[in-house]
Amino acid sequence: MKRKIFLCSILCVICVSVFPQVTVSKYMNDNRDAVVYHLPKKSFVVEIIYSERQSVPGAYSKYASEMLGIDNVIKNEKTEYIIEGIKLHPFNAPDENARFTLKAPESSKVEKEMYVMMNNLGIFCGLTSQKDVESDFADINFGSMMNSKTMPEFNNFSAVASQFTAIDTVVRMVSFDTSFYKMEVYNPKTKSKTVQEKASDAVAKLMEVRQHRMELLTGYHETAYDAASLKYMETRLLEIENAYLSLFCGYTNVKYYKHCFTFSPDANNLNKDVNILCFTKDAGVCTSARQGGQYITVNVAPHSELFKIQAPDDSRGIRYRVPVLADIQIKYENKVLTGGVYTLPQLGNIISLDAQKYKQLTVDPETGNIKSIKVE
């Protein structure tokens, strides 16, 4: 009987789990000889594209109504900043509030080894018994560049001839013997054109360009231009027409800027508008609302009520997360500019899974949830 008990004990030792009995605990500064890993969190790069619009009155704006019958013209210089669009770019980052250590016992008689998979951000990806398991997760880089685009300054068309030659005729009476004769003397002089005369010349050029464009489109010259040539000439004539019109209506220079910054949703600021950036129409991006601007806000609304469950410290097992879906909206002046539904791991519960029972598992580094697991 004693011999049977001894043999059963040997078999039990052989059949016991061949993986090391690891211990997982919350990271502390005095941790030594332990693998440190993070659970993921979802952060966002907010990309704001806005324009600087500088309105400049035309050189002949005060004659627009008199000569062209146009009343809606730019009369004063003005600079205004307008938000053209906002984009959300999600990316994964290590959650510093969910940092753990995985440590094996100093002495353990095992036949197999356990490999811990992590990506290059230190986010946990799973456990496996295979060696040299590669992870193809790349670093995430975001830039904050400025894109600038300026419309042509059509006001240069006001550089027209500002002088003309005026000829004065002087009649002289010349006596020859007993006869008198009239002699006309021509005296040319250079005079400067008034602004009104220049405006009248610009109107004549405008009408001339319109006439050429109409003749081109109606086939007046009876020339069979190909479609590409016809389109090019019509476009160029339209640009010149708009250039002369800008002398009366004014023009607008437009520059486009891109401003980027990051934010990470957390459980302390849910279901309410949180200020993330200030914007004013007079100066663009500003530091505070005291400069006359309004705040751009973000609202994070989970799809379900959060039940925060944290795995106990110093437990045996691997930590993973159950992510939560949430609506994110970016607002400005009480209008939703962009948003969407995103998976936010940092709002989910942290669960502990015994690594001795589940020897091989794969964790999604984006959500922190289990993708696959081997059950024996």
Secondary structure per residue as TSV (DSSP state, phi and psi in degrees):
chain	resnum	aa	ss	phi	psi
A	1	M	-	360.0	-44.6
A	2	K	H	-62.8	-35.3
A	3	R	H	-66.6	-38.9
A	4	K	H	-65.2	-40.1
A	5	I	H	-63.8	-38.8
A	6	F	H	-64.6	-43.7
A	7	L	H	-64.9	-40.0
A	8	C	H	-63.4	-36.9
A	9	S	H	-64.7	-40.3
A	10	I	H	-63.7	-44.5
A	11	L	H	-61.7	-38.2
A	12	C	H	-65.4	-38.1
A	13	V	H	-65.8	-39.1
A	14	I	H	-68.6	-39.9
A	15	C	H	-84.9	-3.0
A	16	V	S	-67.2	159.6
A	17	S	-	-53.7	133.4
A	18	V	-	-90.9	4.2
A	19	F	S	-97.4	150.5
A	20	P	-	-65.1	148.7
A	21	Q	-	-83.4	86.7
A	22	V	-	-76.6	157.5
A	23	T	E	-124.8	129.3
A	24	V	E	-113.5	129.9
A	25	S	E	-143.5	164.9
A	26	K	E	-68.2	143.4
A	27	Y	-	-66.1	134.0
A	28	M	-	-127.4	158.5
A	29	N	T	-66.4	-23.2
A	30	D	T	-95.6	14.1
A	31	N	-	-67.9	133.4
A	32	R	-	-132.8	149.1
A	33	D	S	52.2	46.0
A	34	A	-	-137.8	149.5
A	35	V	E	-85.0	126.0
A	36	V	E	-99.6	130.0
A	37	Y	E	-140.0	161.4
A	38	H	E	-119.4	155.3
A	39	L	E	-92.3	153.4
A	40	P	E	-82.1	160.2
A	41	K	E	-136.0	154.6
A	42	K	E	-98.3	120.3
A	43	S	E	-115.7	169.6
A	44	F	E	-136.4	141.0
A	45	V	E	-97.8	119.9
A	46	V	E	-94.4	119.5
A	47	E	E	-108.3	112.6
A	48	I	E	-106.0	121.6
A	49	I	E	-107.6	120.6
A	50	Y	E	-134.8	159.3
A	51	S	E	-117.9	148.4
A	52	E	E	-107.3	113.6
A	53	R	E	-110.1	112.3
A	54	Q	E	-104.5	110.2
A	55	S	E	-89.8	130.0
A	56	V	E	-125.6	128.5
A	57	P	-	-69.9	151.7
A	58	G	-	-74.9	160.6
A	59	A	T	-65.1	-28.4
A	60	Y	T	-117.8	35.4
A	61	S	G	-64.1	-31.7
A	62	K	G	-75.4	-9.4
A	63	Y	G	-105.1	6.5
A	64	A	H	-64.7	-42.5
A	65	S	H	-71.6	-39.1
A	66	E	H	-70.4	-42.0
A	67	M	H	-98.6	-27.2
A	68	L	H	-121.4	-9.2
A	69	G	-	72.0	26.8
A	70	I	-	-107.1	125.1
A	71	D	-	-105.0	-29.1
A	72	N	-	-86.2	82.7
A	73	V	-	-125.9	161.8
A	74	I	-	-79.0	122.6
A	75	K	-	-109.4	-21.6
A	76	N	S	-134.3	149.8
A	77	E	-	-70.6	139.4
A	78	K	E	-153.6	140.1
A	79	T	E	-120.7	127.8
A	80	E	E	-137.1	142.1
A	81	Y	E	-110.0	131.5
A	82	I	E	-129.9	134.9
A	83	I	E	-75.9	119.2
A	84	E	E	-89.2	-28.8
A	85	G	E	176.7	156.6
A	86	I	E	-130.8	134.2
A	87	K	E	-123.1	145.4
A	88	L	E	-108.1	125.1
A	89	H	E	-116.3	101.8
A	90	P	E	-75.8	147.7
A	91	F	E	-151.4	158.4
A	92	N	E	-95.6	144.5
A	93	A	E	-143.0	155.1
A	94	P	E	-67.7	135.1
A	95	D	E	-87.7	111.7
A	96	E	E	-68.7	-18.8
A	97	N	E	-86.5	-3.7
A	98	A	E	-130.8	63.0
A	99	R	E	-112.1	128.5
A	100	F	E	-130.5	165.1
A	101	T	E	-120.2	142.3
A	102	L	E	-118.2	122.3
A	103	K	E	-135.3	133.3
A	104	A	-	-94.1	155.9
A	105	P	-	-64.2	153.4
A	106	E	S	-64.2	-33.1
A	107	S	S	-133.0	124.7
A	108	S	-	-152.5	127.4
A	109	K	-	-90.3	99.5
A	110	V	-	-129.8	156.0
A	111	E	S	-97.7	-21.0
A	112	K	S	-124.5	158.6
A	113	E	-	-109.7	155.4
A	114	M	-	-115.1	132.2
A	115	Y	E	-108.4	135.1
A	116	V	E	-99.6	127.0
A	117	M	E	-101.1	130.6
A	118	M	E	-139.6	151.0
A	119	N	-	-87.4	-176.9
A	120	N	T	-75.2	-1.9
A	121	L	T	-96.2	0.5
A	122	G	-	80.6	17.6
A	123	I	B	-90.0	134.6
A	124	F	E	-66.8	133.5
A	125	C	E	-118.6	-12.0
A	126	G	E	142.0	-177.9
A	127	L	E	-122.2	147.6
A	128	T	E	-154.7	159.2
A	129	S	S	-96.8	-1.6
A	130	Q	S	-92.9	147.1
A	131	K	S	-91.9	152.8
A	132	D	S	58.8	47.6
A	133	V	-	-82.0	122.6
A	134	E	-	-94.6	148.1
A	135	S	-	-119.8	129.0
A	136	D	-	-101.2	37.5
A	137	F	-	-90.7	125.2
A	138	A	-	-98.1	159.5
A	139	D	-	-66.0	157.0
A	140	I	-	-114.0	123.1
A	141	N	-	-120.5	135.8
A	142	F	-	-130.7	138.6
A	143	G	-	-114.3	159.3
A	144	S	-	-123.6	84.9
A	145	M	-	-102.5	159.3
A	146	M	-	-107.6	126.1
A	147	N	-	-100.2	126.6
A	148	S	-	-121.7	132.6
A	149	K	-	-143.2	125.5
A	150	T	-	-118.5	134.4
A	151	M	-	-74.8	151.4
A	152	P	-	-61.3	144.8
A	153	E	-	-85.6	88.9
A	154	F	G	-65.9	-14.1
A	155	N	G	-64.8	-13.6
A	156	N	G	-65.3	-14.3
A	157	F	G	-67.7	-9.6
A	158	S	G	-74.8	-7.7
A	159	A	-	-80.1	73.2
A	160	V	-	-109.7	171.5
A	161	A	-	-59.1	121.7
A	162	S	-	-101.8	3.7
A	163	Q	E	-131.8	155.6
A	164	F	E	-144.0	161.5
A	165	T	E	-97.2	122.2
A	166	A	E	-108.8	133.6
A	167	I	E	-109.4	119.0
A	168	D	E	-94.5	132.2
A	169	T	E	-102.2	121.8
A	170	V	E	-110.9	124.7
A	171	V	E	-100.8	121.7
A	172	R	E	-113.3	143.0
A	173	M	E	-96.3	118.0
A	174	V	E	-111.2	129.2
A	175	S	E	-98.7	134.9
A	176	F	E	-134.3	113.8
A	177	D	T	56.3	-114.2
A	178	T	T	-106.3	9.9
A	179	S	E	-110.5	154.5
A	180	F	E	-119.4	137.6
A	181	Y	E	-127.8	147.7
A	182	K	E	-92.3	129.6
A	183	M	E	-122.0	120.5
A	184	E	E	-92.1	127.4
A	185	V	E	-115.7	127.3
A	186	Y	E	-97.5	124.6
A	187	N	E	-119.1	95.8
A	188	P	E	-74.3	139.0
A	189	K	E	-135.9	147.4
A	190	T	E	-95.3	125.9
A	191	K	E	-122.5	153.5
A	192	S	E	-90.8	141.9
A	193	K	-	-79.2	145.7
A	194	T	-	-79.0	165.1
A	195	V	H	-61.0	-36.5
A	196	Q	H	-65.7	-38.7
A	197	E	H	-66.6	-38.8
A	198	K	H	-63.5	-41.2
A	199	A	H	-62.8	-38.0
A	200	S	H	-65.3	-38.6
A	201	D	H	-64.0	-40.3
A	202	A	H	-64.3	-38.0
A	203	V	H	-63.9	-40.5
A	204	A	H	-63.2	-41.1
A	205	K	H	-65.1	-39.8
A	206	L	H	-61.2	-46.2
A	207	M	H	-65.0	-34.8
A	208	E	H	-66.2	-43.3
A	209	V	H	-64.7	-40.8
A	210	R	H	-62.9	-39.4
A	211	Q	H	-64.5	-43.3
A	212	H	H	-62.9	-39.8
A	213	R	H	-66.5	-41.9
A	214	M	H	-64.3	-41.2
A	215	E	H	-64.4	-36.1
A	216	L	H	-67.1	-42.5
A	217	L	H	-74.7	-28.4
A	218	T	H	-93.5	1.4
A	219	G	T	72.0	32.4
A	220	Y	T	-61.7	-36.8
A	221	H	T	-82.4	-4.3
A	222	E	-	55.4	39.2
A	223	T	-	-111.0	129.9
A	224	A	-	-86.1	82.1
A	225	Y	-	-75.7	147.4
A	226	D	-	-74.3	165.1
A	227	A	H	-61.1	-39.9
A	228	A	H	-65.9	-43.8
A	229	S	H	-65.8	-42.4
A	230	L	H	-62.2	-42.4
A	231	K	H	-64.8	-42.3
A	232	Y	H	-63.0	-48.4
A	233	M	H	-65.2	-39.8
A	234	E	H	-64.7	-38.7
A	235	T	H	-66.4	-43.6
A	236	R	H	-65.1	-41.7
A	237	L	H	-64.0	-36.5
A	238	L	H	-67.0	-37.9
A	239	E	H	-63.4	-42.8
A	240	I	H	-65.7	-39.1
A	241	E	H	-61.1	-45.2
A	242	N	H	-65.4	-32.6
A	243	A	H	-63.9	-45.4
A	244	Y	H	-66.8	-35.4
A	245	L	H	-65.1	-33.4
A	246	S	H	-65.0	-21.7
A	247	L	H	-65.2	-24.7
A	248	F	H	-104.0	-42.5
A	249	C	H	-85.9	-19.8
A	250	G	-	91.9	177.4
A	251	Y	E	-147.2	167.4
A	252	T	E	-130.8	124.6
A	253	N	E	-89.0	132.2
A	254	V	E	-122.3	127.8
A	255	K	E	-122.1	137.6
A	256	Y	E	-108.6	134.2
A	257	Y	E	-124.1	152.6
A	258	K	E	-127.4	124.3
A	259	H	E	-118.4	129.2
A	260	C	E	-123.0	143.6
A	261	F	E	-155.2	166.7
A	262	T	E	-116.0	153.9
A	263	F	E	-150.7	152.7
A	264	S	-	-125.2	119.5
A	265	P	-	-63.7	143.8
A	266	D	-	-137.5	166.1
A	267	A	T	-70.8	-12.9
A	268	N	T	-83.8	-12.2
A	269	N	S	-130.8	66.2
A	270	L	-	-111.1	149.3
A	271	N	S	58.3	34.1
A	272	K	S	-154.0	155.4
A	273	D	-	-79.2	122.5
A	274	V	E	-112.5	129.6
A	275	N	E	-70.8	130.2
A	276	I	E	-122.6	-23.0
A	277	L	E	-164.9	148.9
A	278	C	E	-107.5	140.2
A	279	F	E	-138.3	136.4
A	280	T	E	-129.4	147.4
A	281	K	T	-73.5	-14.2
A	282	D	T	-92.7	-25.7
A	283	A	T	-133.3	-7.1
A	284	G	E	85.7	-135.9
A	285	V	E	-69.7	127.8
A	286	C	E	-130.6	172.5
A	287	T	S	-89.0	-27.1
A	288	S	-	-153.0	164.3
A	289	A	G	-73.7	-7.9
A	290	R	G	-66.4	-21.2
A	291	Q	G	-81.4	10.6
A	292	G	S	93.6	9.3
A	293	G	-	-98.5	-179.4
A	294	Q	E	-124.7	154.4
A	295	Y	E	-83.1	140.7
A	296	I	E	-85.9	128.4
A	297	T	E	-118.1	158.7
A	298	V	E	-125.8	139.7
A	299	N	E	-125.9	124.6
A	300	V	E	-113.5	118.0
A	301	A	E	-124.1	107.4
A	302	P	E	-64.2	151.1
A	303	H	S	-76.1	-19.7
A	304	S	S	-140.1	162.3
A	305	E	-	-69.6	137.5
A	306	L	-	-83.5	133.3
A	307	F	-	-119.2	98.2
A	308	K	-	-77.4	113.2
A	309	I	-	-121.5	121.2
A	310	Q	-	-109.7	134.6
A	311	A	-	-66.8	143.6
A	312	P	-	-66.4	152.9
A	313	D	T	-69.9	156.6
A	314	D	T	56.0	34.4
A	315	S	B	-93.8	155.3
A	316	R	S	-87.7	113.3
A	317	G	S	149.9	169.4
A	318	I	E	-93.9	139.3
A	319	R	E	-92.8	137.0
A	320	Y	E	-141.6	173.1
A	321	R	E	-122.9	149.7
A	322	V	E	-104.0	105.0
A	323	P	E	-70.3	166.6
A	324	V	E	-126.5	138.5
A	325	L	E	-85.2	143.1
A	326	A	E	-148.6	148.7
A	327	D	E	-89.0	132.9
A	328	I	E	-120.6	129.2
A	329	Q	E	-129.5	133.3
A	330	I	E	-103.5	124.9
A	331	K	E	-122.7	150.8
A	332	Y	E	-149.8	128.5
A	333	E	T	54.0	44.1
A	334	N	T	62.2	21.3
A	335	K	E	-119.2	137.5
A	336	V	E	-80.5	116.3
A	337	L	E	-91.2	-33.4
A	338	T	E	-162.4	170.0
A	339	G	E	168.5	-171.2
A	340	G	E	166.5	179.9
A	341	V	E	-105.2	125.2
A	342	Y	E	-131.6	154.8
A	343	T	E	-90.3	121.6
A	344	L	E	-115.2	100.1
A	345	P	E	-63.3	-35.2
A	346	Q	E	-65.9	-14.2
A	347	L	E	-91.2	-9.1
A	348	G	E	-86.7	173.1
A	349	N	E	-80.6	147.8
A	350	I	E	-98.2	122.6
A	351	I	E	-115.0	146.8
A	352	S	E	-106.2	132.2
A	353	L	E	-122.7	127.6
A	354	D	-	-67.0	116.4
A	355	A	T	-73.2	-18.7
A	356	Q	T	-75.7	-24.1
A	357	K	T	-90.8	-36.6
A	358	Y	-	-114.9	96.5
A	359	K	-	-81.5	-22.8
A	360	Q	E	-132.8	124.5
A	361	L	E	-150.3	154.6
A	362	T	E	-123.9	132.1
A	363	V	E	-113.8	135.0
A	364	D	-	-71.7	117.5
A	365	P	T	-70.1	-11.4
A	366	E	T	-86.7	-36.4
A	367	T	T	-109.6	-20.7
A	368	G	-	81.2	2.6
A	369	N	S	-92.4	162.6
A	370	I	E	-77.4	130.4
A	371	K	E	-94.5	-43.8
A	372	S	E	-147.6	153.3
A	373	I	E	-151.1	142.3
A	374	K	E	-101.8	122.9
A	375	V	-	-111.1	126.0
A	376	E	-	-118.9	360.0
